[in-house]
């Protein structure tokens, strides 16, 4: 038992970095889901097919740049966007925040992201490298959680077919949420190191 304890990484030292990471993920999770819900509500409200039947020359309500022929050829971004959702494990902003923060803390513990030598006692380049390593491990964990919850939901569909069907893998909303978190965490860590770092 003692050898296992000695092989574990040291406990987190920099609680300011850890708290800032959790706060950044909290704000990011809630904003991401709120904007997604607003966009889906707006997309379900707009009937693009109605605009396609209008003659641009005789429809004063259409903007000048609105060209119906482009919609007929390439489609419109509002088509089908209301049906894109998250995996069951990250479908709600609170669940998404808890899952991502937990994965970040676990991966940061093993990568040493919360040690002073990797937050404040190093230059910004080293802080970004540690943030990148931590984020990669966190992203892998989040993808596993998303796919795993979708798989379990598909099994629920077999047992109880009245539930909403499973998404069938990683959706665009899942990928956007997971992979866009890198910019939030990297910016926070860079700013934290640049402003408060003493190397």
PAPAVO-418113 format. One record per atom (N, C-alpha, C): residue in three letters; residue number from 1; z, x, y. Coordinates in steps of 0.1 Angstrom, whole numbers. Each point is the difference from the previous one (the first is absolute). Layout:
ALA | NUM | Z | X | Y
...
END
This chain:
UNK | 1 | 0 | 8 | -12
UNK | 1 | 0 | -8 | 12
UNK | 1 | 0 | 9 | 13
UNK | 2 | 7 | 11 | -1
UNK | 2 | 1 | 9 | 11
UNK | 2 | -14 | 6 | 3
UNK | 3 | -7 | 3 | -10
UNK | 3 | -13 | 7 | 2
UNK | 3 | -10 | -10 | 6
UNK | 4 | 1 | -13 | -3
UNK | 4 | -9 | -10 | 6
UNK | 4 | 3 | -1 | 15
UNK | 5 | 13 | 0 | 3
UNK | 5 | 4 | -1 | 14
UNK | 5 | -5 | 12 | 8
UNK | 6 | 1 | 12 | -6
UNK | 6 | -4 | 12 | 7
UNK | 6 | -15 | 1 | 2
UNK | 7 | -8 | -7 | -9
UNK | 7 | -14 | 1 | 1
UNK | 7 | -6 | -10 | 11
UNK | 8 | 8 | -10 | 4
UNK | 8 | -4 | -9 | 10
UNK | 8 | -1 | 6 | 14
UNK | 9 | -9 | -5 | 9
UNK | 9 | -1 | 6 | 13
UNK | 9 | 12 | -3 | 8
UNK | 10 | 3 | 7 | 11
UNK | 10 | 12 | -3 | 8
UNK | 10 | -1 | -13 | 7
UNK | 11 | 11 | -6 | 3
UNK | 11 | 1 | -13 | 7
UNK | 11 | -6 | 1 | 14
UNK | 12 | -5 | -11 | 5
UNK | 12 | -6 | 0 | 14
UNK | 12 | 10 | 5 | 10
UNK | 13 | -5 | 9 | 9
UNK | 13 | 9 | 5 | 11
UNK | 13 | -3 | -7 | 13
UNK | 14 | -13 | -2 | 3
UNK | 14 | -4 | -5 | 13
UNK | 14 | -1 | -15 | 0
UNK | 15 | 11 | -6 | 3
UNK | 15 | 1 | -15 | 0
UNK | 15 | -8 | -6 | 11
UNK | 16 | -2 | 8 | 11
UNK | 16 | -8 | -6 | 11
UNK | 16 | -14 | -1 | -4
UNK | 17 | -6 | 9 | -7
UNK | 17 | -14 | -1 | -5
UNK | 17 | -1 | -11 | -10
UNK | 18 | 10 | -1 | -9
UNK | 18 | 0 | -11 | -10
UNK | 18 | 1 | -14 | 7
UNK | 19 | 9 | -1 | 10
UNK | 19 | 1 | -13 | 7
UNK | 19 | -13 | -3 | 8
UNK | 20 | -6 | 10 | 6
UNK | 20 | -12 | -2 | 7
UNK | 20 | -12 | -5 | -9
UNK | 21 | 0 | 7 | -12
UNK | 21 | -10 | -4 | -9
UNK | 21 | 1 | -15 | -4
UNK | 22 | 12 | -4 | -3
UNK | 22 | 3 | -14 | -4
UNK | 22 | -3 | -9 | 11
UNK | 23 | 4 | 3 | 12
UNK | 23 | -3 | -8 | 12
UNK | 23 | -15 | -1 | 2
UNK | 24 | -8 | 11 | -1
UNK | 24 | -14 | -1 | 1
UNK | 24 | -7 | -8 | -10
UNK | 25 | 5 | 1 | -13
UNK | 25 | -6 | -9 | -10
UNK | 25 | 4 | -14 | 2
UNK | 26 | 12 | -3 | 5
UNK | 26 | 4 | -14 | 3
UNK | 26 | -9 | -6 | 10
UNK | 27 | -3 | 6 | 11
UNK | 27 | -8 | -5 | 11
UNK | 27 | -15 | -1 | -5
UNK | 28 | -4 | 10 | -7
UNK | 28 | -14 | 0 | -6
UNK | 28 | -2 | -12 | -10
UNK | 29 | 9 | -2 | -9
UNK | 29 | -1 | -10 | -10
UNK | 29 | -1 | -14 | 7
UNK | 30 | 9 | -3 | 9
UNK | 30 | 0 | -13 | 6
UNK | 30 | -12 | -2 | 9
UNK | 31 | -4 | 10 | 8
UNK | 31 | -12 | -2 | 8
UNK | 31 | -12 | -1 | -9
UNK | 32 | -2 | 8 | -10
UNK | 32 | -11 | -1 | -9
UNK | 32 | -2 | -14 | -6
UNK | 33 | 11 | -6 | -5
UNK | 33 | 0 | -13 | -6
UNK | 33 | -2 | -11 | 10
UNK | 34 | 6 | 2 | 12
UNK | 34 | -2 | -11 | 10
UNK | 34 | -14 | 0 | 5
UNK | 35 | -6 | 11 | 3
UNK | 35 | -14 | 0 | 4
UNK | 35 | -9 | -5 | -11
UNK | 36 | 2 | 4 | -12
UNK | 36 | -8 | -5 | -11
UNK | 36 | 1 | -15 | -1
UNK | 37 | 12 | -6 | 1
UNK | 37 | 2 | -15 | -1
UNK | 37 | -8 | -6 | 12
UNK | 38 | 1 | 5 | 12
UNK | 38 | -7 | -5 | 11
UNK | 38 | -15 | 0 | -2
UNK | 39 | -5 | 11 | -5
UNK | 39 | -15 | 1 | -2
UNK | 39 | -4 | -10 | -11
UNK | 40 | 8 | -1 | -10
UNK | 40 | -4 | -10 | -11
UNK | 40 | 0 | -14 | 5
UNK | 41 | 10 | -3 | 8
UNK | 41 | 1 | -14 | 6
UNK | 41 | -12 | -3 | 9
UNK | 42 | -4 | 10 | 8
UNK | 42 | -11 | -2 | 9
UNK | 42 | -13 | 0 | -8
UNK | 43 | -1 | 8 | -10
UNK | 43 | -13 | 0 | -8
UNK | 43 | -1 | -13 | -7
UNK | 44 | 11 | -6 | -5
UNK | 44 | -2 | -13 | -7
UNK | 44 | -2 | -12 | 10
UNK | 45 | 3 | 2 | 13
UNK | 45 | -2 | -10 | 10
UNK | 45 | -15 | 0 | 4
UNK | 46 | -6 | 11 | 1
UNK | 46 | -14 | 1 | 5
UNK | 46 | -10 | -3 | -11
UNK | 47 | -10 | -9 | 4
UNK | 47 | -11 | -3 | -10
UNK | 47 | -12 | 8 | 5
UNK | 48 | -3 | 11 | -7
UNK | 48 | -11 | 8 | 4
UNK | 48 | -13 | -7 | -3
UNK | 49 | 0 | -8 | -11
UNK | 49 | -12 | -8 | -3
UNK | 49 | -5 | -9 | 11
UNK | 50 | 10 | -5 | 8
UNK | 50 | -4 | -9 | 11
UNK | 50 | -7 | 8 | 11
UNK | 51 | 4 | 13 | 2
UNK | 51 | -8 | 8 | 9
UNK | 51 | -13 | 4 | -4
UNK | 52 | -2 | 1 | -14
UNK | 52 | -13 | 4 | -5
UNK | 52 | -11 | -11 | 2
UNK | 53 | 4 | -13 | 1
UNK | 53 | -9 | -11 | 2
UNK | 53 | -4 | -1 | 14
UNK | 54 | 7 | 6 | 9
UNK | 54 | -3 | -2 | 15
UNK | 54 | -12 | 9 | 4
UNK | 55 | -8 | -5 | 9
UNK | 55 | -11 | 7 | 6
UNK | 55 | 6 | 9 | 11
UNK | 56 | -1 | 13 | 0
UNK | 56 | 6 | 8 | 10
UNK | 56 | -5 | -3 | 14
UNK | 57 | -13 | -4 | 1
UNK | 57 | -6 | -3 | 13
UNK | 57 | 6 | -13 | 6
UNK | 58 | 4 | -9 | -8
UNK | 58 | 5 | -13 | 5
UNK | 58 | 15 | -2 | -2
UNK | 59 | 7 | 10 | -3
UNK | 59 | 15 | -1 | -3
UNK | 59 | 7 | 8 | 11
UNK | 60 | 4 | -6 | 11
UNK | 60 | 7 | 8 | 10
UNK | 60 | 14 | 5 | -4
UNK | 61 | 6 | -6 | -10
UNK | 61 | 13 | 5 | -4
UNK | 61 | -1 | 13 | -8
UNK | 62 | -11 | 4 | -5
UNK | 62 | -2 | 13 | -7
UNK | 62 | -1 | 11 | 10
UNK | 63 | 7 | 11 | -3
UNK | 63 | -2 | 12 | 9
UNK | 63 | -14 | 5 | -1
UNK | 64 | -4 | 8 | 11
UNK | 64 | -13 | 5 | 0
UNK | 64 | -3 | 9 | -11
UNK | 65 | 10 | 8 | -5
UNK | 65 | -3 | 10 | -10
UNK | 65 | 1 | -6 | -14
UNK | 66 | 2 | -13 | -2
UNK | 66 | 1 | -6 | -13
UNK | 66 | -14 | -3 | -5
UNK | 67 | -4 | 7 | -10
UNK | 67 | -13 | -2 | -6
UNK | 67 | 2 | -5 | -14
UNK | 68 | -5 | -13 | -2
UNK | 68 | 1 | -7 | -13
UNK | 68 | -7 | 7 | -11
UNK | 69 | -11 | 7 | 4
UNK | 69 | -9 | 6 | -11
UNK | 69 | 8 | 11 | -7
UNK | 70 | 9 | 7 | 7
UNK | 70 | 8 | 11 | -6
UNK | 70 | 10 | -6 | -10
UNK | 71 | 5 | -12 | 3
UNK | 71 | 9 | -6 | -10
UNK | 71 | -7 | -4 | -12
UNK | 72 | -12 | -5 | 2
UNK | 72 | -8 | -4 | -12
UNK | 72 | -4 | 12 | -9
UNK | 73 | -2 | 11 | 6
UNK | 73 | -4 | 12 | -7
UNK | 73 | 12 | 7 | -6
UNK | 74 | 10 | 3 | 8
UNK | 74 | 11 | 8 | -4
UNK | 74 | 13 | -7 | -3
UNK | 75 | 1 | -12 | 3
UNK | 75 | 13 | -7 | -2
UNK | 75 | 9 | 2 | 12
UNK | 76 | 11 | -6 | 0
UNK | 76 | 10 | 1 | 11
UNK | 76 | 13 | 4 | -5
UNK | 77 | 8 | 7 | 8
UNK | 77 | 13 | 6 | -4
UNK | 77 | 10 | -12 | -3
UNK | 78 | -2 | -11 | 5
UNK | 78 | 9 | -11 | -2
UNK | 78 | -2 | -7 | -14
UNK | 79 | -11 | 2 | -6
UNK | 79 | -3 | -6 | -13
UNK | 79 | 10 | 6 | -10
UNK | 80 | 8 | -8 | -6
UNK | 80 | 8 | 5 | -11
UNK | 80 | 13 | 7 | 4
UNK | 81 | 1 | 3 | 13
UNK | 81 | 12 | 8 | 4
UNK | 81 | 13 | -7 | -1
UNK | 82 | -1 | -13 | 0
UNK | 82 | 13 | -8 | -1
UNK | 82 | 6 | 1 | -14
UNK | 83 | -8 | 3 | -10
UNK | 83 | 4 | 1 | -14
UNK | 83 | 6 | 13 | -4
UNK | 84 | -2 | 10 | 9
UNK | 84 | 5 | 14 | -4
UNK | 84 | 15 | 0 | 2
UNK | 85 | 7 | 3 | -10
UNK | 85 | 15 | 1 | 1
UNK | 85 | 6 | 12 | -6
UNK | 86 | 12 | 1 | 0
UNK | 86 | 7 | 12 | -5
UNK | 86 | 4 | -3 | -15
UNK | 87 | 4 | 11 | -6
UNK | 87 | 5 | -1 | -14
UNK | 87 | 14 | -7 | 1
UNK | 88 | 4 | -6 | -11
UNK | 88 | 13 | -8 | 1
UNK | 88 | 12 | 8 | 4
UNK | 89 | 0 | 13 | -3
UNK | 89 | 12 | 8 | 3
UNK | 89 | 1 | 3 | 15
UNK | 90 | -11 | 0 | 7
UNK | 90 | 0 | 3 | 14
UNK | 90 | -6 | -12 | 8
UNK | 91 | 0 | -12 | -5
UNK | 91 | -6 | -11 | 6
UNK | 91 | 7 | -5 | 13
UNK | 92 | 13 | 3 | 1
UNK | 92 | 8 | -4 | 11
UNK | 92 | 5 | 13 | 7
UNK | 93 | 1 | -1 | 13
UNK | 93 | 3 | 12 | 8
UNK | 93 | 14 | 6 | -5
UNK | 94 | 10 | -8 | -3
UNK | 94 | 12 | 6 | -4
UNK | 94 | 0 | 7 | -13
UNK | 95 | -7 | -6 | -10
UNK | 95 | -2 | 7 | -13
UNK | 95 | -8 | 13 | 2
UNK | 96 | -11 | -1 | 8
UNK | 96 | -8 | 12 | 3
UNK | 96 | 8 | 11 | 6
UNK | 97 | 9 | -3 | 10
UNK | 97 | 8 | 10 | 6
UNK | 97 | 10 | 6 | -10
UNK | 98 | 6 | -8 | -8
UNK | 98 | 10 | 5 | -10
UNK | 98 | -7 | 9 | -10
UNK | 99 | -12 | -4 | -5
UNK | 99 | -7 | 8 | -10
UNK | 99 | -4 | 13 | 6
UNK | 100 | -6 | 0 | 12
UNK | 100 | -5 | 12 | 6
UNK | 100 | 11 | 9 | 4
UNK | 101 | 10 | -5 | 6
UNK | 101 | 12 | 9 | 4
UNK | 101 | 6 | 6 | -12
UNK | 102 | 2 | -8 | -11
UNK | 102 | 6 | 6 | -12
UNK | 102 | -9 | 11 | -6
UNK | 103 | -13 | -2 | 0
UNK | 103 | -9 | 10 | -5
UNK | 103 | 0 | 12 | 9
UNK | 104 | 1 | -2 | 13
UNK | 104 | 0 | 11 | 9
UNK | 104 | 13 | 9 | -2
UNK | 105 | 11 | -7 | -1
UNK | 105 | 13 | 7 | -2
UNK | 105 | 0 | 8 | -13
UNK | 106 | -5 | -7 | -11
UNK | 106 | 0 | 7 | -13
UNK | 106 | -9 | 12 | 1
UNK | 107 | -12 | -1 | 5
UNK | 107 | -10 | 11 | 1
UNK | 107 | 5 | 10 | 10
UNK | 108 | 7 | -4 | 10
UNK | 108 | 5 | 10 | 10
UNK | 108 | 12 | 8 | -6
UNK | 109 | 8 | -6 | -8
UNK | 109 | 11 | 7 | -6
UNK | 109 | -5 | 11 | -9
UNK | 110 | -11 | -3 | -8
UNK | 110 | -5 | 10 | -9
UNK | 110 | -9 | 11 | 7
UNK | 111 | -6 | -4 | 11
UNK | 111 | -9 | 10 | 7
UNK | 111 | 8 | 8 | 11
UNK | 112 | 13 | -4 | 2
UNK | 112 | 8 | 7 | 10
UNK | 112 | -3 | -4 | 14
UNK | 113 | -6 | -12 | 2
UNK | 113 | -4 | -5 | 14
UNK | 113 | 12 | -2 | 9
UNK | 114 | 12 | -1 | -5
UNK | 114 | 11 | -3 | 8
UNK | 114 | 10 | 12 | 1
UNK | 115 | -5 | 11 | -3
UNK | 115 | 7 | 13 | 2
UNK | 115 | -3 | 5 | 14
UNK | 116 | 10 | 6 | 6
UNK | 116 | -1 | 6 | 14
UNK | 116 | -12 | 10 | 0
UNK | 117 | -1 | 8 | -10
UNK | 117 | -11 | 10 | 0
UNK | 117 | -14 | -6 | 0
UNK | 118 | -1 | -13 | -3
UNK | 118 | -13 | -6 | 0
UNK | 118 | -2 | -11 | 11
UNK | 119 | 10 | -1 | 8
UNK | 119 | -1 | -10 | 11
UNK | 119 | 1 | 7 | 14
UNK | 120 | 12 | 6 | 3
UNK | 120 | 2 | 5 | 13
UNK | 120 | 0 | 16 | 0
UNK | 121 | 2 | 6 | -11
UNK | 121 | 1 | 15 | 0
UNK | 121 | -13 | 6 | -5
UNK | 122 | -11 | -7 | 3
UNK | 122 | -14 | 5 | -3
UNK | 122 | -9 | -4 | 11
UNK | 123 | -12 | 6 | -1
UNK | 123 | -10 | -4 | 10
UNK | 123 | -7 | -13 | -4
UNK | 124 | -8 | -5 | 9
UNK | 124 | -6 | -13 | -3
UNK | 124 | -10 | 0 | -12
UNK | 125 | -6 | 11 | -2
UNK | 125 | -10 | 1 | -11
UNK | 125 | 7 | -2 | -13
UNK | 126 | 12 | 7 | -2
UNK | 126 | 7 | -2 | -13
UNK | 126 | 6 | -14 | -1
UNK | 127 | 4 | -6 | 11
UNK | 127 | 5 | -13 | -1
UNK | 127 | -11 | -10 | -4
UNK | 128 | -12 | 2 | 5
UNK | 128 | -11 | -8 | -4
UNK | 128 | -4 | 2 | -15
UNK | 129 | 1 | 12 | -5
UNK | 129 | -3 | 3 | -14
UNK | 129 | 10 | -7 | -9
UNK | 130 | 13 | 0 | 4
UNK | 130 | 10 | -6 | -8
UNK | 130 | -2 | -16 | 1
UNK | 131 | -3 | -5 | 11
UNK | 131 | -3 | -14 | 2
UNK | 131 | -11 | -4 | -9
UNK | 132 | -11 | 8 | 0
UNK | 132 | -12 | -4 | -8
UNK | 132 | 4 | 0 | -15
UNK | 133 | 7 | 10 | -5
UNK | 133 | 4 | 0 | -14
UNK | 133 | 9 | -12 | -3
UNK | 134 | 9 | -3 | 8
UNK | 134 | 9 | -11 | -2
UNK | 134 | -8 | -13 | 0
UNK | 135 | -10 | -1 | 9
UNK | 135 | -8 | -13 | 1
UNK | 135 | -8 | -1 | -12
UNK | 136 | -6 | 10 | -5
UNK | 136 | -9 | -1 | -12
UNK | 136 | 8 | -6 | -12
UNK | 137 | 12 | 6 | -2
UNK | 137 | 9 | -5 | -11
UNK | 137 | 4 | -15 | 3
UNK | 138 | 3 | -3 | 12
UNK | 138 | 3 | -14 | 4
UNK | 138 | -12 | -9 | -3
UNK | 139 | -12 | 4 | 4
UNK | 139 | -11 | -8 | -1
UNK | 139 | -3 | -3 | -15
UNK | 140 | 2 | 10 | -8
UNK | 140 | -2 | -2 | -15
UNK | 140 | 10 | -10 | -5
UNK | 141 | 12 | 1 | 4
UNK | 141 | 10 | -10 | -4
UNK | 141 | -3 | -14 | 4
UNK | 142 | -5 | -1 | 13
UNK | 142 | -3 | -13 | 5
UNK | 142 | -12 | -6 | -7
UNK | 143 | -10 | 8 | -3
UNK | 143 | -11 | -5 | -7
UNK | 143 | 4 | -5 | -14
UNK | 144 | 9 | 7 | -7
UNK | 144 | 5 | -4 | -13
UNK | 144 | 8 | -13 | 1
UNK | 145 | 8 | -1 | 11
UNK | 145 | 8 | -12 | 2
UNK | 145 | -10 | -12 | 2
UNK | 146 | -10 | 2 | 8
UNK | 146 | -9 | -11 | 4
UNK | 146 | -8 | -4 | -13
UNK | 147 | -6 | 10 | -7
UNK | 147 | -7 | -4 | -12
UNK | 147 | 9 | -6 | -11
UNK | 148 | 12 | 6 | -1
UNK | 148 | 9 | -5 | -10
UNK | 148 | 4 | -15 | 3
UNK | 149 | 3 | -3 | 12
UNK | 149 | 4 | -14 | 4
UNK | 149 | -12 | -9 | -2
UNK | 150 | -12 | 5 | 3
UNK | 150 | -12 | -9 | -3
UNK | 150 | -2 | -2 | -15
UNK | 151 | 2 | 10 | -8
UNK | 151 | -1 | -1 | -14
UNK | 151 | 10 | -10 | -5
UNK | 152 | 13 | 1 | 4
UNK | 152 | 10 | -10 | -4
UNK | 152 | -3 | -14 | 5
UNK | 153 | -6 | -1 | 11
UNK | 153 | -4 | -13 | 5
UNK | 153 | -11 | -6 | -8
UNK | 154 | -9 | 8 | -5
UNK | 154 | -11 | -4 | -9
UNK | 154 | 6 | -5 | -13
UNK | 155 | 11 | 6 | -5
UNK | 155 | 6 | -4 | -12
UNK | 155 | 7 | -14 | 2
UNK | 156 | 5 | -2 | 12
UNK | 156 | 6 | -13 | 4
UNK | 156 | -11 | -10 | 0
UNK | 157 | -12 | 3 | 4
UNK | 157 | -11 | -10 | 0
UNK | 157 | -3 | -5 | -14
UNK | 158 | 2 | 9 | -10
UNK | 158 | -2 | -4 | -14
UNK | 158 | 11 | -10 | -4
UNK | 159 | 12 | 3 | 4
UNK | 159 | 12 | -8 | -4
UNK | 159 | 0 | -13 | 8
UNK | 160 | -3 | 1 | 13
UNK | 160 | 2 | -12 | 9
UNK | 160 | -13 | -1 | 9
UNK | 161 | -11 | -6 | -5
UNK | 161 | -12 | 0 | 7
UNK | 161 | 0 | -7 | 14
UNK | 162 | 11 | -7 | 3
UNK | 162 | 0 | -7 | 13
UNK | 162 | 3 | 9 | 12
UNK | 163 | 4 | 13 | -3
UNK | 163 | 3 | 9 | 11
UNK | 163 | -13 | 5 | 6
UNK | 164 | 1 | 7 | 12
UNK | 164 | -12 | 6 | 6
UNK | 164 | -5 | 11 | -9
UNK | 165 | -13 | 1 | -1
UNK | 165 | -6 | 10 | -9
UNK | 165 | 3 | 14 | 5
UNK | 166 | 1 | 10 | -9
UNK | 166 | 1 | 14 | 4
UNK | 166 | -12 | 5 | 7
UNK | 167 | 2 | 10 | 9
UNK | 167 | -11 | 5 | 8
UNK | 167 | -10 | 9 | -8
UNK | 168 | 5 | 6 | -11
UNK | 168 | -9 | 8 | -8
UNK | 168 | -1 | 14 | 4
UNK | 169 | 10 | 6 | 5
UNK | 169 | 0 | 14 | 4
UNK | 169 | 4 | 2 | 14
UNK | 170 | -3 | 11 | 6
UNK | 170 | 4 | 4 | 13
UNK | 170 | -10 | -7 | 10
UNK | 171 | 6 | -8 | 9
UNK | 171 | -9 | -7 | 10
UNK | 171 | -2 | 9 | 12
UNK | 172 | -8 | -4 | 9
UNK | 172 | -2 | 7 | 12
UNK | 172 | 12 | 0 | 9
UNK | 173 | 7 | -11 | 0
UNK | 173 | 13 | -1 | 7
UNK | 173 | 10 | 9 | -5
UNK | 174 | 1 | 1 | -14
UNK | 174 | 9 | 10 | -6
UNK | 174 | -3 | 14 | 4
UNK | 175 | -13 | 4 | -1
UNK | 175 | -4 | 13 | 3
UNK | 175 | 2 | 4 | 15
UNK | 176 | -3 | -10 | 9
UNK | 176 | 3 | 2 | 14
UNK | 176 | 14 | 3 | 3
UNK | 177 | 9 | -9 | -6
UNK | 177 | 14 | 2 | 2
UNK | 177 | 5 | 13 | -5
UNK | 178 | -3 | 4 | -12
UNK | 178 | 5 | 12 | -6
UNK | 178 | -5 | 12 | 7
UNK | 179 | -14 | 1 | 2
UNK | 179 | -6 | 12 | 5
UNK | 179 | 1 | 2 | 15
UNK | 180 | 2 | -11 | 7
UNK | 180 | 1 | 2 | 15
UNK | 180 | 14 | 4 | 3
UNK | 181 | 10 | 0 | -9
UNK | 181 | 13 | 4 | 3
UNK | 181 | 1 | 15 | 3
UNK | 182 | -10 | 8 | -5
UNK | 182 | 0 | 14 | 3
UNK | 182 | -1 | 3 | 15
UNK | 183 | -8 | -7 | 7
UNK | 183 | -1 | 2 | 15
UNK | 183 | 13 | -3 | 7
UNK | 184 | 7 | -10 | -5
UNK | 184 | 13 | -4 | 7
UNK | 184 | 10 | 11 | -3
UNK | 185 | 2 | 4 | -13
UNK | 185 | 10 | 10 | -4
UNK | 185 | -4 | 14 | 6
UNK | 186 | -12 | 4 | -1
UNK | 186 | -4 | 13 | 6
UNK | 186 | 2 | 1 | 15
UNK | 187 | -3 | -11 | 7
UNK | 187 | 2 | 0 | 14
UNK | 187 | 15 | 1 | 3
UNK | 188 | 8 | -8 | -7
UNK | 188 | 15 | 1 | 3
UNK | 188 | 5 | 13 | -3
UNK | 189 | -3 | 6 | -12
UNK | 189 | 5 | 13 | -4
UNK | 189 | -5 | 11 | 10
UNK | 190 | -12 | 0 | 4
UNK | 190 | -5 | 10 | 10
UNK | 190 | 7 | -2 | 13
UNK | 191 | 2 | -12 | 5
UNK | 191 | 7 | -2 | 12
UNK | 191 | 15 | 5 | -1
UNK | 192 | 6 | -4 | -11
UNK | 192 | 14 | 4 | -2
UNK | 192 | 1 | 16 | 0
UNK | 193 | -9 | 6 | -7
UNK | 193 | 1 | 15 | -1
UNK | 193 | -3 | 6 | 14
UNK | 194 | -10 | -5 | 7
UNK | 194 | -4 | 6 | 13
UNK | 194 | 10 | -2 | 10
UNK | 195 | 7 | -11 | 1
UNK | 195 | 9 | -3 | 10
UNK | 195 | 14 | 6 | -3
UNK | 196 | 5 | -2 | -12
UNK | 196 | 13 | 5 | -3
UNK | 196 | 1 | 12 | -8
UNK | 197 | -11 | 6 | -5
UNK | 197 | 0 | 12 | -8
UNK | 197 | 5 | 12 | 8
UNK | 198 | 7 | 9 | -6
UNK | 198 | 5 | 11 | 7
UNK | 198 | -4 | 13 | -6
UNK | 199 | -12 | 1 | -5
UNK | 199 | -5 | 12 | -5
UNK | 199 | -9 | 7 | 10
END
